């Protein structure tokens, strides 16, 4: 237990330092800088990081189970959130209900999930987090997530065909997916030691910059919604569904390290993608912002549950 606590303290220290530094820098810089950093990470940094880590991770066994578990988990999140809206008294209008469903479903499995998975589950298990994010959260967010936003938003309704087309377009232009493919292709090719070390160094630098970017973006959030409006959303996303899988996965003889690798991204707070989709389809942005910020602040208190259960 003491080793686990020391490990968590080290992780919290690094996350707190990175997010705190980003938050301070964000307070004295414009949102345009954070946007530029985000664009660089999306198009350059994260793809290099994915390529570097894919060459080192263990892809044996049933790693392709990760996106299947991701879709199942997000489907259960969506179902539970819909049941809450359907059978619980609330004062949320239709756009707010859309934001509630998105915040209950799509997690920050990339910029926040990657460094946490690397730090806790280790590089050898990073493939599970990678496949969970790229083939799970990404496709769900721009597929089912857009369908939900189009239905609950105030804009003109979008056809299912257009939504499906957008989902595959977003996947096709995402450089991280192409880096994943290239990393798989070049796994068997030995690179010069200097190049390998450089890629590894860049990959970890990108992870650190991604953590700082979270702090910068949090520093620019201004809206504050009533906490009672998001308590149920975060409970479903960060506690209920991960707890169900924590009980079910061992029943199917899933090894403890794989259980941990799947539960970590599953229990992440709402993703920044929920803000983008909410803005695009005119949902309740205040609810999305508050859910994201509150979920990120709650993560240090929920993360030990999964680490203690499966470490």
MIVEXVO-970961 format. One record per residue: residue number from 1; residue in one letter; x, z, y of N, C-alpha, C in turn. Coordinates in steps of 0.05 Angstrom, whole numbers, always signed. Each point is the difference from the previous one (the first is absolute). Layout:
NUM;a;X;Z;Y;X;Z;Y;X;Z;Y
...
This chain:
1;x;+16;+0;-24;-16;+0;+24;+17;+0;+25
2;x;+22;+15;+0;+18;+2;+23;+12;-27;+6
3;x;+7;-15;-21;+11;-27;+4;-20;-18;+13
4;x;-25;+2;-8;-21;-17;+12;-4;+7;+29
5;x;+0;+26;+7;-3;+8;+27;+23;-9;+18
6;x;+24;+1;-11;+24;-10;+15;-3;-30;+4
7;x;-9;-14;-21;-3;-29;+2;-21;-7;+22
8;x;-23;+14;+0;-20;-5;+19;+9;+7;+28
9;x;+15;+22;+3;+11;+7;+26;+18;-21;+11
10;x;+17;-12;-17;+18;-21;+9;-16;-25;+8
11;x;-20;-7;-15;-17;-23;+7;-14;+5;+26
12;x;-12;+24;+3;-15;+5;+25;+19;+0;+24
13;x;+24;+10;-4;+20;+0;+21;+6;-29;+10
14;x;+4;-18;-20;+7;-27;+7;-24;-14;+13
15;x;-24;+4;-12;-24;-12;+12;-6;+11;+28
16;x;+2;+26;+2;-5;+13;+26;+20;-10;+21
17;x;+25;-2;-7;+20;-9;+19;-5;-29;+8
18;x;-6;-17;-20;-4;-28;+6;-26;-5;+17
19;x;-22;+12;-9;-25;-3;+15;+2;+13;+27
20;x;+12;+24;+1;+3;+13;+26;+17;-16;+20
21;x;+22;-11;-10;+17;-17;+18;-15;-24;+9
22;x;-16;-12;-18;-16;-24;+7;-21;+8;+20
23;x;-13;+23;-3;-21;+9;+18;+11;+5;+28
24;x;+24;+13;+2;+12;+4;+26;+8;-26;+13
25;x;+12;-18;-15;+7;-26;+11;-24;-15;+9
26;x;-22;+2;-16;-24;-15;+7;-13;+10;+25
27;x;+3;+26;+6;-11;+11;+25;+13;-11;+25
28;x;+26;-8;-3;+15;-10;+23;+4;-31;-1
29;x;-14;-13;-18;+2;-29;-2;-28;-12;-1
30;x;-1;-26;+4;-26;-14;+0;-8;-6;-28
31;x;-26;-6;-3;-10;-8;-27;+11;-26;-8
32;x;+10;-16;+19;+11;-26;-7;+25;+3;-17
33;x;+16;+21;+5;+24;+4;-16;-7;+7;-29
34;x;-20;+18;-3;-9;+6;-27;-11;-24;-14
35;x;-13;-17;+15;-11;-25;-12;+22;-18;-9
36;x;+21;-3;+16;+23;-17;-7;+14;+11;-25
37;x;+4;+27;-1;+13;+12;-23;-17;-5;-25
38;x;-26;+3;+3;-18;-5;-23;+1;-28;-9
39;x;+2;-19;+18;+2;-28;-7;+26;-6;-15
40;x;+22;+12;+10;+26;-4;-13;+0;+12;-28
41;x;-12;+23;-3;-2;+12;-26;-16;-17;-19
42;x;-22;-11;+10;-18;-16;-17;+13;-25;-9
43;x;+14;-14;+19;+11;-27;-7;+28;+1;-11
44;x;+15;+21;+7;+29;+0;-8;+7;+25;-15
45;x;-4;+24;+12;+9;+24;-12;-11;+7;-27
46;x;-26;+1;-2;-13;+7;-26;+6;-20;-21
47;x;-1;-27;+5;+7;-19;-20;+29;+4;-12
48;x;+19;+6;+18;+27;+6;-9;+0;+25;-18
49;x;-14;+20;+9;-2;+25;-15;-12;-5;-28
50;x;-22;-15;+0;-13;-6;-26;+19;-15;-18
51;x;+14;-20;+10;+18;-16;-16;+22;+18;-12
52;x;+11;+18;+17;+22;+17;-9;-9;+19;-22
53;x;-23;+13;+4;-9;+20;-19;-10;-13;-26
54;x;-12;-24;+2;-10;-13;-25;+23;-6;-19
55;x;+24;-5;+11;+24;-6;-17;+9;+25;-15
56;x;-9;+23;+8;+10;+25;-12;-21;+15;-16
57;x;-26;-5;+5;-20;+15;-13;-5;-8;-29
58;x;-11;+18;-15;-7;-5;-28;-27;-13;-2
59;x;-1;-25;-9;-26;-15;-2;-10;-1;-29
60;x;+12;+16;-17;-9;-1;-28;-26;+16;-4
61;x;-12;-3;-23;-24;+15;-6;-25;-12;+13
62;x;-18;+17;+7;-26;-9;+10;-2;+2;+30
63;x;+20;-9;+15;+0;+3;+29;-23;-16;+13
64;x;-9;-21;-14;-22;-16;+11;-26;+16;+0
65;x;+0;+23;-12;-23;+18;+2;-4;+11;+28
66;x;+21;+0;+16;-1;+12;+27;-22;-13;+17
67;x;-1;-27;+4;-21;-11;+16;-28;+4;-11
68;x;-2;+0;-27;-26;+5;-12;-10;+28;+7
69;x;+18;+20;-2;-7;+27;+8;-7;+2;+29
70;x;+15;-15;+17;-5;+0;+29;-28;-10;+6
71;x;-8;-22;-12;-27;-12;+4;-21;+19;-10
72;x;+4;+12;-23;-19;+19;-11;-3;+25;+18
73;x;+22;+10;+10;+0;+24;+17;-15;-7;+26
74;x;+7;-22;+13;-13;-7;+25;-30;-6;-4
75;x;-6;-12;-23;-29;-4;-6;-15;+26;-3
76;x;+12;+20;-13;-13;+26;-2;-2;+13;+28
77;x;+21;-3;+16;-1;+11;+28;-24;-12;+15
78;x;-2;-27;-2;-22;-13;+14;-27;+9;-10
79;x;-2;+2;-27;-26;+9;-11;-7;+28;+8
80;x;+19;+19;+0;-5;+27;+8;-7;+2;+30
81;x;+14;-15;+16;-5;+0;+29;-28;-11;+5
82;x;-8;-21;-14;-27;-12;+4;-21;+20;-9
83;x;+4;+14;-22;-19;+20;-9;-3;+23;+21
84;x;+23;+7;+12;-1;+21;+21;-17;-10;+24
85;x;+4;-24;+8;-16;-11;+22;-29;-3;-7
86;x;-5;-6;-25;-27;-5;-9;-17;+26;-4
87;x;+13;+21;-9;-15;+24;-8;+6;+25;+17
88;x;+18;-2;+19;+7;+23;+17;-10;-5;+28
89;x;-14;+19;+13;-8;-3;+28;+24;-4;+18
90;x;-2;-20;+18;+22;-4;+19;-11;-16;+23
91;x;+16;-2;+22;-9;-14;+23;+17;-25;+6
92;x;+13;-11;-21;+17;-23;+4;-16;-25;+1
93;x;+5;-16;+21;-13;-26;+2;+14;-20;-19
94;x;-10;-25;-1;+10;-19;-19;+30;-6;+3
95;x;+10;-5;+24;+29;-4;+3;+17;+24;-9
96;x;-10;+24;+7;+14;+25;-9;+0;+3;-30
97;x;-22;-9;-13;-1;+1;-29;+21;-19;-12
98;x;+4;-23;+13;+20;-19;-10;+28;+12;+2
99;x;+6;+14;+23;+26;+13;+3;+3;+22;-20
100;x;-21;+15;-5;+1;+22;-20;+7;-11;-27
101;x;-12;-23;-8;+6;-11;-26;+29;-10;-2
102;x;+10;-13;+22;+27;-10;-1;+20;+23;-1
103;x;-4;+21;+16;+18;+23;+1;+0;+15;-27
104;x;-22;-1;-14;-2;+13;-26;+13;-16;-23
105;x;+8;-25;+6;+8;-18;-21;+29;-9;+2
106;x;+8;-10;+23;+26;-13;+2;+21;+20;+10
107;x;+21;+4;-16;+21;+19;+6;+25;-13;+11
108;x;+16;+17;+13;+26;-10;+11;+21;+0;-22
109;x;-3;-19;-18;+18;-1;-24;+26;-14;+6
110;x;+3;-12;+24;+24;-14;+7;+19;+16;+16
111;x;-3;+0;+27;+19;+14;+18;+3;+29;-7
112;x;-21;+14;-8;+1;+28;-7;+4;+4;-30
113;x;-15;-15;-16;+2;+3;-29;+27;-7;-11
114;x;+13;-21;+10;+26;-8;-11;+21;+22;+2
115;x;+5;+11;+24;+21;+21;+1;-7;+25;-16
116;x;-25;+7;-1;-8;+24;-15;+4;-5;-30
117;x;-8;-24;-9;+4;-6;-29;+29;-1;-7
118;x;+16;-12;+18;+29;-1;-6;+13;+27;-1
119;x;-9;+18;+19;+12;+26;+1;-8;+18;-23
120;x;-25;-2;-9;-11;+18;-20;+2;-11;-28
121;x;-10;-25;-4;+0;-12;-27;+26;-12;-6
122;x;+16;-8;+20;+26;-12;-5;+0;-31;+0
123;x;+23;-12;+3;+2;-29;+1;-9;-13;-26
124;x;+5;+13;-22;-7;-12;-26;-30;-4;-3
125;x;-16;+16;+14;-29;-2;-1;-12;-14;+24
126;x;+17;-11;+17;-10;-12;+25;-17;-24;-6
127;x;+5;-14;-22;-16;-24;-7;-29;+6;-1
128;x;-8;+24;-9;-28;+7;-2;-12;+1;+28
129;x;+14;+13;+18;-10;+2;+28;-1;-28;+13
130;x;+19;-17;-6;+2;-27;+11;-24;-17;-9
131;x;-5;+1;-26;-22;-16;-11;-27;+12;+8
132;x;-2;+26;+3;-24;+13;+9;-7;-10;+28
133;x;+20;-2;+17;-4;-8;+28;-6;-30;+3
134;x;+18;-17;-11;-2;-28;+6;-22;-14;-16
135;x;-5;+8;-24;-21;-12;-17;-26;+16;+0
136;x;+2;+24;+12;-24;+17;+1;-10;+3;+28
137;x;+13;+17;+16;-10;+6;+27;-2;-24;+18
138;x;+21;-18;-1;+0;-23;+17;-24;-18;-5
139;x;-3;-8;-26;-22;-18;-7;-27;+13;+4
140;x;-2;+25;-6;-26;+14;+4;-6;+1;+30
141;x;+20;+8;+16;-5;+2;+29;-10;-25;+13
142;x;+12;-23;-7;-9;-25;+12;-20;-15;-17
143;x;-10;+13;-21;-21;-11;-16;-25;+16;+3
144;x;-2;+21;-17;-24;+18;+1;-2;+14;+27
145;x;+23;+8;+12;+0;+13;+26;-13;-17;+21
146;x;+7;-26;+1;-11;-18;+20;-30;-5;-6
147;x;-7;-1;-25;-29;-3;-7;-16;+23;+11
148;x;+10;+24;-4;-13;+24;+10;-2;+0;+30
149;x;+22;-7;+13;+1;-1;+30;-19;-22;+10
150;x;-1;-23;-13;-18;-21;+9;-29;+8;-2
151;x;-7;+16;-21;-27;+8;-4;-9;+22;+21
152;x;+18;+19;+5;-7;+22;+18;+7;-5;+29
153;x;+16;-21;+5;+8;-6;+28;-22;-13;+16
154;x;+5;-2;+26;-20;-11;+18;+4;-29;+5
155;x;+21;-12;-11;+5;-28;+4;-18;-17;-18
156;x;+0;-26;+5;-15;-18;-17;+10;+2;-29
157;x;-18;+0;-19;+7;+4;-28;+18;-22;-10
158;x;+19;+8;-17;+19;-19;-12;-8;-5;-29
159;x;+1;-25;-8;-7;-8;-27;+20;+11;-20
160;x;-10;+4;-25;+18;+10;-21;+23;-19;-5
161;x;-6;-27;+2;+21;-20;-5;+23;+3;+20
162;x;-8;+5;+26;+21;+3;+21;+16;+25;-4
163;x;-14;+22;-9;+14;+25;-5;+20;-3;-23
164;x;-8;-13;-21;+18;-4;-23;+23;-18;+8
165;x;-6;-20;+16;+22;-18;+10;+20;+16;+17
166;x;-11;+18;+17;+18;+16;+17;+17;+19;-17
167;x;-12;+11;-21;+15;+18;-17;+24;-14;-12
168;x;-4;-24;-11;+23;-14;-12;+19;-11;+21
169;x;-10;-7;+24;+17;-8;+22;+19;+22;+8
170;x;-11;+24;+3;+16;+23;+8;+21;+6;-21
171;x;-8;-3;-25;+20;+5;-22;+21;-21;+0
172;x;-7;-25;+5;+19;-22;-1;+20;+1;+23
173;x;-8;+10;+23;+19;+1;+23;+15;+26;+2
174;x;-7;+19;-18;+14;+26;+1;+28;-3;-12
175;x;+21;+3;+17;+27;-5;-10;+9;+20;-21
176;x;-12;+24;-1;+7;+20;-20;-6;-10;-28
177;x;-22;-15;-3;-7;-10;-26;+20;-22;-8
178;x;+8;-17;+19;+20;-20;-7;+27;+13;-7
179;x;+7;+22;+14;+24;+15;-7;-2;+12;-28
180;x;-23;+9;-7;-5;+11;-26;+6;-21;-21
181;x;-11;-24;+4;+4;-22;-18;+29;-8;-2
182;x;+14;-2;+23;+28;-7;+0;+17;+21;-13
183;x;-7;+25;+5;+14;+22;-13;-2;+0;-30
184;x;-24;-7;-10;-4;-3;-29;+17;-23;-11
185;x;+1;-22;+15;+14;-24;-9;+30;+6;-2
186;x;+11;+14;+20;+29;+4;+2;+9;+27;-12
187;x;-18;+13;-15;+8;+26;-12;+23;-3;-19
188;x;+1;-22;-15;+21;-4;-20;+26;-11;+11
189;x;+1;-6;+26;+24;-11;+12;+16;+22;+13
190;x;+25;+3;-7;+18;+20;+11;+10;-9;+28
191;x;-5;+17;+20;+10;-5;+27;+27;+14;+3
192;x;+17;-10;+19;+25;+14;+7;-6;+29;+8
193;x;+17;+18;-7;-4;+28;+5;-6;+6;+29
194;x;+15;-13;+18;-4;+5;+29;-28;-9;+8
195;x;-10;-22;-10;-27;-10;+7;-21;+19;-11
196;x;+4;+10;-24;-19;+19;-12;-1;+25;+16
197;x;+23;+11;+8;+0;+24;+16;-12;-4;+27
198;x;+4;-23;+12;-11;-6;+26;-31;-1;-2
199;x;-10;-14;-20;-29;-1;-4;-12;+28;-4
200;x;+14;+16;-15;-10;+28;-5;+0;+16;+26
201;x;+21;-3;+16;+1;+14;+26;-22;-10;+19
202;x;-4;-26;+1;-21;-10;+17;-28;+10;-9
203;x;-4;+0;-26;-26;+9;-11;-6;+28;+9
204;x;+19;+18;-2;-6;+28;+8;-2;+3;+30
205;x;+15;-17;+15;-3;+1;+29;-28;-9;+8
206;x;-11;-20;-13;-27;-10;+5;-20;+23;-6
207;x;+4;+14;-22;-18;+22;-6;+0;+21;+22
208;x;+24;+7;+10;+2;+19;+22;-14;-10;+26
209;x;+3;-26;+5;-12;-11;+24;-31;-1;-3
210;x;-9;-5;-24;-29;+0;-5;-12;+28;+5
211;x;+15;+21;-8;-10;+27;+5;-1;+5;+30
212;x;+20;-8;+14;+1;+4;+30;-23;-16;+13
213;x;-6;-23;-11;-22;-17;+11;-27;+15;-3
214;x;-4;+15;-21;-24;+15;-4;-3;+20;+23
215;x;+22;+14;+7;-1;+18;+23;-6;-14;+26
216;x;+12;-23;+4;-5;-15;+25;-30;-8;+2
217;x;-11;-9;-22;-28;-8;+1;-19;+24;+3
218;x;+7;+22;-12;-16;+24;+4;+1;+10;+29
219;x;+22;-4;+13;+3;+9;+28;-18;-16;+19
220;x;-8;-24;-9;-17;-17;+17;-30;+3;-6
221;x;-7;+17;-20;-28;+4;-6;-12;+19;+20
222;x;-22;-7;+12;-11;+16;+22;-28;+11;-7
223;x;-15;-13;-17;-27;+9;-6;+0;+24;-18
224;x;-21;+16;+3;-4;+23;-18;-29;+2;-8
225;x;-6;-2;-25;-27;+2;-10;-4;+28;-11
226;x;-26;+7;-4;-6;+26;-12;+11;+2;-28
227;x;+14;+21;-6;+13;+3;-26;-20;+0;-23
228;x;-25;+9;+6;-20;+0;-22;-8;-28;-9
229;x;+4;-20;+17;-6;-27;-7;+20;-12;-20
230;x;+23;+11;-1;+21;-12;-17;+8;+18;-23
231;x;-10;+25;-1;+8;+19;-21;-7;-11;-27
232;x;-24;-10;-3;-8;-11;-26;+16;-25;-8
233;x;+5;-17;+20;+15;-24;-5;+28;+6;-11
234;x;+14;+19;+13;+27;+7;-9;-1;+15;-27
235;x;-21;+16;-4;-2;+14;-26;-3;-19;-23
236;x;-15;-21;+4;-3;-21;-21;+26;-14;-4
237;x;+12;-9;+22;+24;-17;-2;+25;+15;-10
238;x;+4;+24;+10;+25;+14;-5;-1;+22;-21
239;x;-25;+8;-8;-2;+22;-20;-17;-7;-24
240;x;-25;-8;+4;-19;-4;-22;+9;-21;-20
241;x;+5;-24;+10;+7;-22;-18;+27;+4;-13
242;x;+21;+8;+15;+26;+6;-13;-3;+22;-21
243;x;-17;+20;+5;-3;+22;-19;-13;-11;-26
244;x;-20;-18;+3;-12;-12;-23;+20;-14;-17
245;x;+17;-16;+13;+21;-15;-15;+21;+19;-11
246;x;+5;+22;+14;+20;+19;-11;-10;+13;-26
247;x;-26;+2;-3;-12;+10;-24;-3;-21;-22
248;x;-5;-25;+8;-6;-21;-19;+26;-13;-12
249;x;+20;-5;+17;+23;-15;-9;+14;+13;-24
250;x;+4;+27;+1;+13;+12;-24;-16;-3;-25
251;x;-26;-3;+2;-17;-3;-24;+6;-26;-14
252;x;+11;-20;+15;+8;-26;-12;+30;-1;-6
253;x;+12;+24;-2;+28;+2;-7;+19;-14;+20
254;x;-8;-1;+25;+17;-11;+21;+22;+21;+6
255;x;+25;-8;-1;+22;+19;+5;-2;+13;+28
256;x;+10;+24;+2;-3;+16;+25;+13;-14;+24
257;x;+23;-13;-5;+13;-13;+23;-16;-24;+10
258;x;-13;-14;-18;-18;-22;+8;-25;+10;+14
259;x;-11;+22;-10;-23;+13;+13;+7;+6;+29
260;x;+24;+12;+4;+8;+7;+27;+4;-24;+17
261;x;+12;-21;-11;+5;-25;+15;-26;-13;+8
262;x;-22;+3;-15;-26;-12;+7;-15;+18;+19
263;x;+2;+26;-3;-15;+19;+16;+10;+1;+29
264;x;+26;-3;+4;+12;+2;+26;-12;-21;+20
265;x;+0;-26;-7;-13;-19;+19;-30;+4;+1
266;x;-12;+8;-23;-29;+4;+0;-9;+22;+19
267;x;+16;+20;+5;-7;+23;+16;+10;-3;+29
268;x;+9;-24;+8;+9;-3;+27;-23;+0;+20
269;x;+5;+8;+25;-21;-1;+21;-8;-28;+7
270;x;-21;-3;+16;-9;-28;+7;+22;-16;+13
271;x;-1;-26;-5;+20;-19;+9;-5;-9;+28
272;x;+21;-10;+14;-4;-12;+26;-16;-26;-1
273;x;-1;-12;-24;-17;-24;-3;-29;+6;+6
274;x;-9;+25;-4;-28;+6;+6;-5;-3;+30
275;x;+20;+6;+17;-3;-4;+28;-3;-29;+7
276;x;+17;-17;-13;-1;-29;+6;-26;-12;-8
277;x;-10;+7;-24;-25;-10;-9;-23;+10;+17
278;x;+1;+26;+8;-21;+11;+17;-2;-14;+27
279;x;+24;-6;+12;+0;-14;+25;-11;-28;-3
280;x;+8;-14;-21;-8;-27;-4;-30;-3;-4
281;x;-12;+19;-14;-28;-3;-6;-18;+20;+15
282;x;+12;+12;+21;-15;+17;+19;-13;+23;-14
283;x;+15;+14;-17;-10;+25;-12;+6;+23;+18
284;x;-4;+24;-9;+5;+24;+16;+30;+6;+0
285;x;+14;-9;+21;+29;+4;+1;+8;+29;+3
286;x;-16;+16;+14;+6;+28;+4;+0;+15;-26
287;x;-18;-6;-18;-1;+12;-26;+25;-8;-16
288;x;+7;-25;+1;+23;-10;-15;+26;+13;+10
289;x;+3;+3;+26;+24;+12;+12;+2;+29;-8
290;x;-21;+15;+2;+0;+28;-6;+5;+5;-30
291;x;-12;-17;-17;+5;+2;-29;+29;-4;-7
292;x;+12;-20;+13;+28;-7;-5;+18;+23;+8
293;x;-4;+10;+25;+18;+21;+10;-4;+26;-16
294;x;-25;+8;-5;-5;+24;-14;+11;-1;-29
295;x;-4;-23;-13;+9;-3;-27;+31;+2;-2
296;x;+13;-12;+19;+30;+2;+1;+9;+29;+3
297;x;-14;+15;+17;+7;+28;+4;-6;+17;-24
298;x;-20;-7;-16;-8;+15;-24;+18;-6;-23
299;x;+14;-22;+0;+16;-8;-23;+20;+21;-10
300;x;+14;+14;+18;+19;+21;-10;-14;+22;-16
301;x;-26;+4;+4;-14;+21;-14;-12;-10;-27
302;x;-5;-26;-2;-11;-11;-25;+21;-10;-19
303;x;+23;-9;+11;+21;-12;-17;+10;+19;-21
304;x;+4;+26;+6;+10;+18;-21;-17;+2;-25
305;x;-26;-5;+3;-18;+1;-23;+10;-19;-22
306;x;+5;-25;+7;+8;-20;-20;+28;+4;-10
307;x;+17;+9;+18;+28;+5;-8;+2;+23;-20
308;x;-15;+22;+6;+1;+23;-18;-13;-7;-27
309;x;-21;-16;+0;-14;-7;-25;+16;-17;-18
310;x;+17;-18;+11;+13;-20;-17;+30;+0;+2
311;x;+12;+18;+14;+29;+1;+1;+11;+15;-24
